[in-house]
Amino acid sequence: MQYITNLINKRNLERGDHIYAYRKGYFYTHHGIFVGNDTVIHFNRTQERDASRGGRPCRKCGVDKDHLRGVVKSCVDCFLNGRHLHRFRYSVGPIRFVTNVVGTCTTGNADPPDVTISRANGLFDRQDFGDYDLALNNCETFAVFCKTGVRSSDQARSALSLIDAALERLYNDVLVHHGQEKLNELMQVITRFLGDEPSQQGVGKLNKFKQKIDWYRANRWSPDQISDGLRNLEIDQGDH
């Protein structure tokens, strides 16, 4: 079972391990690099958070979990935030890769632990990994880069594929039942909503968008109703 789930015990951690923990009901995973001495280096949102929230520094590592930004160092417990510990797997075979959960393994080869830790420490010292982006530059991207020198996020690619599939179903449905003119109008609204580069909107926004599209289709909304719904959703997001 541990082979399938990647679950490990803290006492089995090894320097240079790429580790992860699930968040929000197993909706996504948070990734980091274990560098030894109960310390994990991980990448968090770079945007400012609500400074009015009271700080709660950890008694072990001194990290304030409510205000983590950029590349940070914390103890393992702060990284896990009450969740189970998993080890990301490298050099897996093709069958295991396609049958495992997204964002838990890769067919790519990992560099030696010392190289991994050197990259992680360097990015922590320089704070130059860039702005956090759920689709293009997230915590998984950071950890995989430390292990391989390549920026990659399987979670992000999977989310974007789901969005593409949802849109394809919607477009085919509208074309068949409402015609090309209504399809063109709807595509213009969706293009304005997502922008020219949908991936840059972040996986979080895209997932909400997919859920909305699936809900519209399930409730048999017309193209005009979908367009109005997306305009209202865009206004709501602009207010935050």
Accessible surface in RSA format (square Angstrom, percent):
REM  Atomic radii and reference values for relative SASA: ProtOr
REM  Chains: A
REM  Algorithm: Lee & Richards
REM  Probe-radius: 1.40
REM  Slices: 20
REM RES _ NUM      All-atoms   Total-Side   Main-Chain    Non-polar    All polar
REM                ABS   REL    ABS   REL    ABS   REL    ABS   REL    ABS   REL
RES MET A   1   166.04  86.0 123.96  82.0  42.08 100.2 115.84  98.5  50.20  66.5
RES GLN A   2   118.39  66.2 116.42  85.1   1.97   4.7  33.50  71.3  84.89  64.4
RES TYR A   3   145.43  67.9 139.21  79.2   6.22  16.2 111.71  83.9  33.72  41.6
RES ILE A   4   116.07  66.0 105.89  78.9  10.18  24.5 106.92  77.0   9.15  24.8
RES THR A   5    46.91  33.4  34.34  34.8  12.56  29.9  41.99  56.4   4.92   7.4
RES ASN A   6     0.66   0.5   0.66   0.6   0.00   0.0   0.00   0.0   0.66   0.6
RES LEU A   7    60.31  33.6  59.33  42.4   0.98   2.5  59.33  41.7   0.98   2.6
RES ILE A   8    21.77  12.4   7.55   5.6  14.22  34.3  11.87   8.5   9.90  26.9
RES ASN A   9    63.79  44.0  57.27  55.3   6.51  15.7  14.61  35.2  49.17  47.5
RES LYS A  10    85.11  41.5  73.89  45.3  11.22  26.7  53.91  48.5  31.20  33.2
RES ARG A  11   196.08  82.3 157.15  80.1  38.92  92.7  71.36  97.5 124.72  75.6
RES ASN A  12    79.44  54.8  70.27  67.9   9.17  22.1  18.84  45.3  60.60  58.6
RES LEU A  13    24.65  13.7   4.63   3.3  20.02  50.3   4.63   3.3  20.02  53.9
RES GLU A  14   115.25  66.2 110.49  83.6   4.76  11.3  34.73  67.2  80.52  65.7
RES ARG A  15   122.88  51.6 113.36  57.8   9.52  22.7  52.20  71.3  70.68  42.8
RES GLY A  16     1.01   1.3   0.00   N/A   1.01   1.3   1.01   2.8   0.00   0.0
RES ASP A  17    14.37  10.1  13.68  13.6   0.69   1.6   0.66   1.6  13.71  13.7
RES HIS A  18     1.58   0.9   0.14   0.1   1.44   3.7   0.14   0.1   1.44   1.7
RES ILE A  19     0.00   0.0   0.00   0.0   0.00   0.0   0.00   0.0   0.00   0.0
RES TYR A  20     0.45   0.2   0.45   0.3   0.00   0.0   0.00   0.0   0.45   0.6
RES ALA A  21     0.00   0.0   0.00   0.0   0.00   0.0   0.00   0.0   0.00   0.0
RES TYR A  22    30.00  14.0  29.70  16.9   0.30   0.8  19.54  14.7  10.46  12.9
RES ARG A  23    32.45  13.6  32.36  16.5   0.10   0.2  12.40  16.9  20.06  12.2
RES LYS A  24   150.01  73.2 132.24  81.1  17.77  42.3  86.12  77.5  63.89  68.1
RES GLY A  25    64.28  79.3   0.00   N/A  64.28  79.3  35.11  96.3  29.17  65.3
RES TYR A  26   141.32  66.0 121.03  68.9  20.29  52.8  89.99  67.6  51.33  63.3
RES PHE A  27   115.79  57.9  88.22  54.6  27.57  71.7  93.83  56.9  21.96  62.9
RES TYR A  28    81.20  37.9  78.06  44.4   3.14   8.2  54.69  41.1  26.51  32.7
RES THR A  29     3.21   2.3   2.63   2.7   0.59   1.4   2.56   3.4   0.65   1.0
RES HIS A  30    18.29  10.0  18.29  12.7   0.00   0.0   8.60   8.9   9.69  11.3
RES HIS A  31     0.00   0.0   0.00   0.0   0.00   0.0   0.00   0.0   0.00   0.0
RES GLY A  32     0.00   0.0   0.00   N/A   0.00   0.0   0.00   0.0   0.00   0.0
RES ILE A  33     0.00   0.0   0.00   0.0   0.00   0.0   0.00   0.0   0.00   0.0
RES PHE A  34    18.45   9.2  18.45  11.4   0.00   0.0  18.45  11.2   0.00   0.0
RES VAL A  35    21.22  14.0  10.98   9.9  10.24  24.7  10.98   9.5  10.24  27.8
RES GLY A  36     7.37   9.1   0.00   N/A   7.37   9.1   6.22  17.1   1.15   2.6
RES ASN A  37   148.93 102.7 114.71 110.9  34.22  82.4  36.32  87.4 112.60 108.8
RES ASP A  38    52.79  37.0  42.66  42.5  10.12  23.9  34.17  80.4  18.62  18.6
RES THR A  39    32.51  23.1  32.51  33.0   0.00   0.0  12.28  16.5  20.23  30.6
RES VAL A  40     0.00   0.0   0.00   0.0   0.00   0.0   0.00   0.0   0.00   0.0
RES ILE A  41     0.00   0.0   0.00   0.0   0.00   0.0   0.00   0.0   0.00   0.0
RES HIS A  42     2.75   1.5   2.75   1.9   0.00   0.0   2.75   2.8   0.00   0.0
RES PHE A  43     1.90   1.0   1.86   1.2   0.04   0.1   1.86   1.1   0.04   0.1
RES ASN A  44    13.99   9.6  11.47  11.1   2.52   6.1   2.89   7.0  11.10  10.7
RES ARG A  45   102.89  43.2 101.99  52.0   0.90   2.1  20.23  27.6  82.66  50.1
RES THR A  46    41.39  29.4  22.55  22.9  18.85  44.9  21.60  29.0  19.79  29.9
RES GLN A  47    94.42  52.8  87.03  63.6   7.38  17.6  64.23 136.7  30.18  22.9
RES GLU A  48   136.14  78.2 109.37  82.7  26.77  63.7  61.70 119.4  74.43  60.8
RES ARG A  49    85.77  36.0  70.19  35.8  15.58  37.1  31.39  42.9  54.38  33.0
RES ASP A  50    82.50  57.8  66.45  66.1  16.04  37.9  34.65  81.5  47.84  47.7
RES ALA A  51    89.79  82.6  65.05 100.4  24.73  56.3  65.91  92.8  23.87  63.2
RES SER A  52    97.87  82.7  58.11  77.5  39.76  91.6  56.48 120.3  41.39  58.0
RES ARG A  53   127.44  53.5 116.80  59.5  10.65  25.3  39.38  53.8  88.06  53.4
RES GLY A  54    56.71  69.9   0.00   N/A  56.71  69.9  40.78 111.9  15.93  35.7
RES GLY A  55    46.96  57.9   0.00   N/A  46.96  57.9  13.15  36.1  33.81  75.7
RES ARG A  56   149.91  62.9 141.40  72.1   8.51  20.3  67.10  91.7  82.80  50.2
RES PRO A  57    89.46  65.2  72.46  66.1  17.00  61.8  72.46  59.8  17.00 105.6
RES CYS A  58    25.77  19.5  13.06  14.6  12.70  29.9   9.86  25.0  15.91  17.2
RES ARG A  59   246.57 103.5 204.66 104.3  41.91  99.8  83.16 113.7 163.41  99.0
RES LYS A  60   122.98  60.0  82.86  50.8  40.12  95.5  76.89  69.2  46.08  49.1
RES CYS A  61    48.96  37.0  14.69  16.4  34.26  80.5  24.15  61.2  24.80  26.7
RES GLY A  62    50.80  62.6   0.00   N/A  50.80  62.6  27.22  74.7  23.58  52.8
RES VAL A  63    21.68  14.3  16.76  15.2   4.91  11.8  21.68  18.8   0.00   0.0
RES ASP A  64    35.85  25.1  30.20  30.1   5.65  13.4  20.26  47.7  15.59  15.5
RES LYS A  65    74.85  36.5  64.14  39.4  10.71  25.5  24.70  22.2  50.14  53.4
RES ASP A  66    13.87   9.7  11.51  11.5   2.35   5.6   1.81   4.3  12.06  12.0
RES HIS A  67    43.67  23.9  29.45  20.5  14.23  36.4  26.85  27.7  16.82  19.6
RES LEU A  68    21.71  12.1  20.63  14.8   1.08   2.7  21.71  15.2   0.00   0.0
RES ARG A  69    93.40  39.2  78.03  39.8  15.37  36.6  12.21  16.7  81.20  49.2
RES GLY A  70     7.38   9.1   0.00   N/A   7.38   9.1   7.31  20.1   0.07   0.2
RES VAL A  71     4.06   2.7   1.50   1.4   2.56   6.2   1.50   1.3   2.56   7.0
RES VAL A  72    18.07  11.9  17.15  15.5   0.92   2.2  18.07  15.7   0.00   0.0
RES LYS A  73    74.63  36.4  64.70  39.7   9.94  23.7  26.28  23.7  48.35  51.5
RES SER A  74     2.94   2.5   0.06   0.1   2.87   6.6   2.94   6.3   0.00   0.0
RES CYS A  75     4.16   3.1   3.08   3.4   1.08   2.5   4.03  10.2   0.12   0.1
RES VAL A  76     1.35   0.9   1.35   1.2   0.00   0.0   1.35   1.2   0.00   0.0
RES ASP A  77    62.53  43.8  56.85  56.6   5.68  13.4  24.52  57.7  38.02  37.9
RES CYS A  78     9.30   7.0   3.53   3.9   5.77  13.6   1.03   2.6   8.27   8.9
RES PHE A  79     0.50   0.2   0.00   0.0   0.50   1.3   0.50   0.3   0.00   0.0
RES LEU A  80    13.60   7.6  13.60   9.7   0.00   0.0  13.60   9.5   0.00   0.0
RES ASN A  81    77.45  53.4  63.65  61.5  13.79  33.2   5.44  13.1  72.01  69.6
RES GLY A  82    83.01 102.4   0.00   N/A  83.01 102.4  42.72 117.2  40.29  90.2
RES ARG A  83    97.94  41.1  86.19  43.9  11.75  28.0  16.48  22.5  81.46  49.4
RES HIS A  84   119.05  65.1 113.19  78.7   5.87  15.0  67.12  69.2  51.93  60.4
RES LEU A  85     7.87   4.4   4.29   3.1   3.58   9.0   4.29   3.0   3.58   9.6
RES HIS A  86    11.48   6.3  11.48   8.0   0.00   0.0   3.29   3.4   8.19   9.5
RES ARG A  87    40.87  17.2  40.87  20.8   0.00   0.0  16.83  23.0  24.04  14.6
RES PHE A  88     7.84   3.9   2.63   1.6   5.20  13.5   2.63   1.6   5.20  14.9
RES ARG A  89    63.57  26.7  62.32  31.8   1.25   3.0  14.32  19.6  49.24  29.8
RES TYR A  90    34.51  16.1  12.88   7.3  21.63  56.3  12.88   9.7  21.63  26.7
RES SER A  91    69.81  59.0  41.06  54.8  28.75  66.2  33.18  70.7  36.63  51.3
RES VAL A  92    17.03  11.2   5.22   4.7  11.81  28.5  11.24   9.8   5.79  15.7
RES GLY A  93    37.81  46.6   0.00   N/A  37.81  46.6  27.79  76.3  10.01  22.4
RES PRO A  94   103.66  75.6 101.48  92.5   2.19   8.0 103.64  85.6   0.03   0.2
RES ILE A  95   137.83  78.4 136.61 101.8   1.22   2.9 137.53  99.0   0.30   0.8
RES ARG A  96    28.03  11.8  23.32  11.9   4.71  11.2  20.06  27.4   7.97   4.8
RES PHE A  97    62.96  31.5  55.83  34.6   7.13  18.6  55.83  33.8   7.13  20.4
RES VAL A  98   113.54  74.7  79.39  71.9  34.15  82.3  85.48  74.3  28.06  76.1
RES THR A  99    99.87  71.0  63.63  64.5  36.24  86.4  62.11  83.4  37.76  57.1
RES ASN A 100    29.64  20.4  13.08  12.6  16.57  39.9   5.48  13.2  24.16  23.4
RES VAL A 101    97.69  64.3  85.76  77.6  11.93  28.7  93.20  81.0   4.49  12.2
RES VAL A 102    61.56  40.5  52.70  47.7   8.86  21.4  54.60  47.4   6.96  18.9
RES GLY A 103     0.30   0.4   0.00   N/A   0.30   0.4   0.00   0.0   0.30   0.7
RES THR A 104     5.64   4.0   5.58   5.7   0.06   0.1   5.11   6.9   0.53   0.8
RES CYS A 105     3.27   2.5   1.72   1.9   1.55   3.6   0.00   0.0   3.27   3.5
RES THR A 106    31.13  22.1  31.13  31.6   0.00   0.0  10.49  14.1  20.64  31.2
RES THR A 107    72.00  51.2  57.26  58.1  14.73  35.1  25.87  34.7  46.13  69.7
RES GLY A 108    29.78  36.7   0.00   N/A  29.78  36.7  29.32  80.5   0.46   1.0
RES ASN A 109   113.86  78.5  99.56  96.2  14.30  34.4  27.96  67.3  85.91  83.0
RES ALA A 110    41.42  38.1  14.22  21.9  27.20  61.9  14.79  20.8  26.63  70.5
RES ASP A 111    43.14  30.2  38.15  38.0   4.99  11.8   3.74   8.8  39.40  39.3
RES PRO A 112    82.43  60.1  75.51  68.8   6.93  25.2  82.03  67.7   0.41   2.5
RES PRO A 113    67.37  49.1  67.37  61.4   0.00   0.0  67.37  55.6   0.00   0.0
RES ASP A 114    96.75  67.8  90.03  89.6   6.72  15.9  34.21  80.5  62.53  62.4
RES VAL A 115    59.91  39.4  56.94  51.6   2.97   7.2  59.83  52.0   0.08   0.2
RES THR A 116     0.00   0.0   0.00   0.0   0.00   0.0   0.00   0.0   0.00   0.0
RES ILE A 117    13.54   7.7  13.54  10.1   0.00   0.0  13.54   9.7   0.00   0.0
RES SER A 118    71.53  60.4  59.35  79.2  12.18  28.1  27.70  59.0  43.83  61.4
RES ARG A 119    63.28  26.6  55.33  28.2   7.95  18.9  25.97  35.5  37.31  22.6
RES ALA A 120     0.00   0.0   0.00   0.0   0.00   0.0   0.00   0.0   0.00   0.0
RES ASN A 121    44.21  30.5  44.21  42.7   0.00   0.0  17.27  41.6  26.94  26.0
RES GLY A 122    14.25  17.6   0.00   N/A  14.25  17.6  13.73  37.7   0.52   1.2
RES LEU A 123     8.05   4.5   8.05   5.8   0.00   0.0   8.05   5.7   0.00   0.0
RES PHE A 124    62.50  31.3  59.03  36.6   3.47   9.0  59.03  35.8   3.47   9.9
RES ASP A 125   108.92  76.3  75.10  74.8  33.82  80.0  29.19  68.7  79.73  79.5
RES ARG A 126   144.04  60.5 117.24  59.8  26.80  63.8  64.39  88.0  79.65  48.3
RES GLN A 127    94.20  52.7  66.81  48.8  27.39  65.2  48.04 102.3  46.16  35.0
RES ASP A 128    78.18  54.8  52.00  51.8  26.19  61.9  35.97  84.7  42.21  42.1
RES PHE A 129     4.17   2.1   0.27   0.2   3.90  10.2   0.56   0.3   3.61  10.3
RES GLY A 130    44.71  55.1   0.00   N/A  44.71  55.1  37.43 102.7   7.28  16.3
RES ASP A 131   110.46  77.4 100.11  99.6  10.36  24.5  24.53  57.7  85.93  85.7
RES TYR A 132    26.00  12.1  19.16  10.9   6.84  17.8   3.42   2.6  22.57  27.8
RES ASP A 133    35.28  24.7  30.92  30.8   4.36  10.3  14.32  33.7  20.96  20.9
RES LEU A 134    49.26  27.4  44.74  32.0   4.52  11.4  44.74  31.4   4.52  12.2
RES ALA A 135     6.94   6.4   0.00   0.0   6.94  15.8   0.00   0.0   6.94  18.4
RES LEU A 136    90.80  50.6  71.45  51.1  19.34  48.6  74.13  52.1  16.67  44.9
RES ASN A 137    13.67   9.4  13.67  13.2   0.00   0.0  10.97  26.4   2.70   2.6
RES ASN A 138     7.84   5.4   7.84   7.6   0.00   0.0   3.00   7.2   4.85   4.7
RES CYS A 139     5.47   4.1   5.47   6.1   0.00   0.0   0.00   0.0   5.47   5.9
RES GLU A 140     1.73   1.0   1.73   1.3   0.00   0.0   0.01   0.0   1.73   1.4
RES THR A 141     2.70   1.9   2.70   2.7   0.00   0.0   2.32   3.1   0.38   0.6
RES PHE A 142     0.00   0.0   0.00   0.0   0.00   0.0   0.00   0.0   0.00   0.0
RES ALA A 143     0.00   0.0   0.00   0.0   0.00   0.0   0.00   0.0   0.00   0.0
RES VAL A 144    13.09   8.6  13.09  11.8   0.00   0.0  13.09  11.4   0.00   0.0
RES PHE A 145    47.25  23.6  47.25  29.3   0.00   0.0  47.25  28.6   0.00   0.0
RES CYS A 146     0.00   0.0   0.00   0.0   0.00   0.0   0.00   0.0   0.00   0.0
RES LYS A 147    20.89  10.2  20.89  12.8   0.00   0.0   0.52   0.5  20.38  21.7
RES THR A 148    31.19  22.2  13.59  13.8  17.60  41.9  13.85  18.6  17.34  26.2
RES GLY A 149    31.61  39.0   0.00   N/A  31.61  39.0   8.87  24.3  22.75  50.9
RES VAL A 150    90.30  59.4  87.04  78.8   3.27   7.9  90.30  78.5   0.00   0.0
RES ARG A 151   121.10  50.8  94.95  48.4  26.15  62.3  45.87  62.7  75.23  45.6
RES SER A 152    34.37  29.0  26.73  35.7   7.64  17.6  22.53  48.0  11.84  16.6
RES SER A 153     8.75   7.4   3.46   4.6   5.29  12.2   3.57   7.6   5.18   7.3
RES ASP A 154    24.79  17.4  23.66  23.5   1.14   2.7   5.36  12.6  19.44  19.4
RES GLN A 155    36.17  20.2  31.43  23.0   4.74  11.3  16.86  35.9  19.31  14.6
RES ALA A 156     3.35   3.1   3.31   5.1   0.04   0.1   3.35   4.7   0.00   0.0
RES ARG A 157   119.56  50.2 116.71  59.5   2.84   6.8  71.64  97.9  47.91  29.0
RES SER A 158    33.61  28.4  26.14  34.9   7.47  17.2  14.97  31.9  18.63  26.1
RES ALA A 159     6.96   6.4   4.87   7.5   2.09   4.7   6.54   9.2   0.42   1.1
RES LEU A 160    43.18  24.0  42.81  30.6   0.37   0.9  42.85  30.1   0.33   0.9
RES SER A 161    68.74  58.1  59.93  80.0   8.80  20.3  33.61  71.6  35.12  49.2
RES LEU A 162    90.48  50.4  90.10  64.5   0.38   0.9  90.36  63.5   0.12   0.3
RES ILE A 163     4.54   2.6   4.54   3.4   0.00   0.0   4.54   3.3   0.00   0.0
RES ASP A 164    92.94  65.1  87.29  86.9   5.65  13.4  27.80  65.4  65.14  65.0
RES ALA A 165    41.46  38.1  36.73  56.7   4.72  10.7  40.51  57.1   0.94   2.5
RES ALA A 166     1.29   1.2   1.29   2.0   0.00   0.0   1.29   1.8   0.00   0.0
RES LEU A 167    22.64  12.6  22.64  16.2   0.00   0.0  22.64  15.9   0.00   0.0
RES GLU A 168   109.79  63.0 105.35  79.7   4.45  10.6  33.40  64.6  76.40  62.4
RES ARG A 169   101.66  42.7  95.50  48.7   6.16  14.7  59.67  81.5  41.99  25.4
RES LEU A 170     1.91   1.1   1.91   1.4   0.00   0.0   1.91   1.3   0.00   0.0
RES TYR A 171    43.82  20.5  43.42  24.7   0.39   1.0  36.35  27.3   7.46   9.2
RES ASN A 172    81.35  56.1  79.92  77.2   1.43   3.4  23.43  56.4  57.92  56.0
RES ASP A 173    57.14  40.0  51.30  51.1   5.85  13.8   8.95  21.1  48.19  48.1
RES VAL A 174     3.05   2.0   3.05   2.8   0.00   0.0   3.05   2.7   0.00   0.0
RES LEU A 175    73.37  40.9  67.07  48.0   6.30  15.8  67.07  47.1   6.30  17.0
RES VAL A 176   115.03  75.7  82.74  74.9  32.30  77.8  89.40  77.7  25.63  69.5
RES HIS A 177   127.00  69.4  94.96  66.0  32.04  82.0  58.92  60.7  68.07  79.2
RES HIS A 178    81.22  44.4  54.80  38.1  26.42  67.6  35.56  36.6  45.66  53.1
RES GLY A 179    29.20  36.0   0.00   N/A  29.20  36.0  27.29  74.9   1.90   4.3
RES GLN A 180    96.40  53.9  90.22  65.9   6.18  14.7  51.33 109.3  45.07  34.2
RES GLU A 181   129.48  74.3 122.20  92.5   7.27  17.3  46.39  89.7  83.09  67.8
RES LYS A 182    67.14  32.8  66.88  41.0   0.26   0.6  45.55  41.0  21.58  23.0
RES LEU A 183    12.81   7.1  12.81   9.2   0.00   0.0  12.81   9.0   0.00   0.0
RES ASN A 184    65.65  45.3  63.26  61.1   2.39   5.7  19.05  45.8  46.60  45.0
RES GLU A 185    74.00  42.5  71.81  54.3   2.20   5.2  38.92  75.3  35.08  28.6
RES LEU A 186     0.81   0.5   0.23   0.2   0.58   1.5   0.42   0.3   0.39   1.1
RES MET A 187    74.97  38.8  74.66  49.4   0.31   0.7  67.61  57.5   7.36   9.7
RES GLN A 188   108.07  60.4 103.47  75.6   4.60  11.0  31.27  66.6  76.80  58.2
RES VAL A 189     9.14   6.0   8.14   7.4   1.00   2.4   8.14   7.1   1.00   2.7
RES ILE A 190     2.96   1.7   2.96   2.2   0.00   0.0   2.96   2.1   0.00   0.0
RES THR A 191    72.43  51.5  67.38  68.3   5.06  12.1  47.75  64.1  24.69  37.3
RES ARG A 192   144.29  60.6 122.58  62.5  21.71  51.7  75.15 102.7  69.14  41.9
RES PHE A 193     6.19   3.1   1.39   0.9   4.81  12.5   1.39   0.8   4.81  13.8
RES LEU A 194     4.60   2.6   4.50   3.2   0.10   0.3   4.60   3.2   0.00   0.0
RES GLY A 195    26.89  33.2   0.00   N/A  26.89  33.2  23.50  64.5   3.39   7.6
RES ASP A 196   132.65  92.9 103.31 102.8  29.34  69.4  33.96  79.9  98.69  98.4
RES GLU A 197    97.11  55.8  93.34  70.6   3.77   9.0  23.00  44.5  74.11  60.5
RES PRO A 198    52.46  38.2  52.46  47.8   0.00   0.0  52.46  43.3   0.00   0.0
RES SER A 199    24.35  20.6  23.25  31.0   1.10   2.5  11.23  23.9  13.12  18.4
RES GLN A 200   102.47  57.3  87.27  63.8  15.20  36.2  13.79  29.4  88.68  67.3
RES GLN A 201    66.39  37.1  46.28  33.8  20.11  47.9   3.45   7.3  62.93  47.7
RES GLY A 202     5.02   6.2   0.00   N/A   5.02   6.2   5.02  13.8   0.00   0.0
RES VAL A 203    21.32  14.0  21.32  19.3   0.00   0.0  21.32  18.5   0.00   0.0
RES GLY A 204    21.78  26.9   0.00   N/A  21.78  26.9  20.62  56.6   1.16   2.6
RES LYS A 205    48.72  23.8  41.40  25.4   7.32  17.4  24.69  22.2  24.04  25.6
RES LEU A 206     0.19   0.1   0.19   0.1   0.00   0.0   0.19   0.1   0.00   0.0
RES ASN A 207    23.24  16.0  22.63  21.9   0.61   1.5   3.29   7.9  19.95  19.3
RES LYS A 208   130.43  63.6 126.56  77.7   3.87   9.2  69.63  62.7  60.80  64.8
RES PHE A 209     1.69   0.8   1.37   0.8   0.32   0.8   1.50   0.9   0.19   0.6
RES LYS A 210    42.18  20.6  41.75  25.6   0.43   1.0  13.71  12.3  28.47  30.3
RES GLN A 211   105.89  59.2  97.82  71.5   8.07  19.2  42.34  90.1  63.54  48.2
RES LYS A 212    73.57  35.9  72.25  44.3   1.32   3.2  22.23  20.0  51.34  54.7
RES ILE A 213     0.22   0.1   0.22   0.2   0.00   0.0   0.22   0.2   0.00   0.0
RES ASP A 214    40.13  28.1  35.43  35.3   4.71  11.1  26.05  61.3  14.08  14.0
RES TRP A 215   124.69  50.0 119.93  58.1   4.75  11.2 100.22  53.4  24.46  39.7
RES TYR A 216     0.81   0.4   0.81   0.5   0.00   0.0   0.61   0.5   0.20   0.3
RES ARG A 217    79.72  33.5  60.33  30.8  19.39  46.2  12.29  16.8  67.43  40.9
RES ALA A 218    83.38  76.7  45.28  69.9  38.10  86.7  58.29  82.1  25.09  66.5
RES ASN A 219    73.17  50.5  50.08  48.4  23.09  55.6  11.54  27.8  61.63  59.6
RES ARG A 220   214.74  90.2 186.83  95.2  27.92  66.5  67.80  92.7 146.94  89.1
RES TRP A 221    79.74  32.0  66.69  32.3  13.04  30.6  54.10  28.8  25.64  41.6
RES SER A 222    37.34  31.6  34.62  46.2   2.72   6.3  31.65  67.4   5.69   8.0
RES PRO A 223     5.71   4.2   5.43   4.9   0.28   1.0   5.71   4.7   0.00   0.0
RES ASP A 224    71.80  50.3  70.00  69.7   1.80   4.2  26.86  63.2  44.94  44.8
RES GLN A 225    88.06  49.2  86.26  63.0   1.79   4.3  26.19  55.8  61.86  46.9
RES ILE A 226     2.26   1.3   2.26   1.7   0.00   0.0   2.26   1.6   0.00   0.0
RES SER A 227     8.91   7.5   8.91  11.9   0.00   0.0   3.98   8.5   4.93   6.9
RES ASP A 228    76.49  53.6  74.90  74.5   1.59   3.8  22.49  52.9  54.00  53.9
RES GLY A 229     9.65  11.9   0.00   N/A   9.65  11.9   7.59  20.8   2.06   4.6
RES LEU A 230     0.80   0.4   0.30   0.2   0.51   1.3   0.56   0.4   0.24   0.6
RES ARG A 231   103.39  43.4 101.37  51.7   2.02   4.8  50.49  69.0  52.90  32.1
RES ASN A 232    87.33  60.2  86.21  83.3   1.12   2.7  21.99  52.9  65.33  63.1
RES LEU A 233    30.79  17.1  28.60  20.5   2.20   5.5  30.37  21.3   0.43   1.2
RES GLU A 234    73.60  42.3  70.25  53.2   3.35   8.0  25.93  50.2  47.67  38.9
RES ILE A 235   108.61  61.8 101.52  75.6   7.09  17.1 107.92  77.7   0.69   1.9
RES ASP A 236    76.37  53.5  74.68  74.3   1.69   4.0  17.98  42.3  58.39  58.2
RES GLN A 237    54.66  30.6  40.44  29.6  14.23  33.9  36.53  77.7  18.14  13.8
RES GLY A 238    66.00  81.4   0.00   N/A  66.00  81.4  36.32  99.7  29.69  66.5
RES ASP A 239   115.07  80.6  77.08  76.7  37.99  89.8  28.56  67.2  86.50  86.3
RES HIS A 240   190.44 104.1 124.51  86.5  65.93 168.7 126.36 130.2  64.08  74.6
END  Absolute sums over single chains surface
CHAIN  1 A    13230.2      10742.7       2487.5       6951.2       6279.1
END  Absolute sums over all chains
TOTAL         13230.2      10742.7       2487.5       6951.2       6279.1
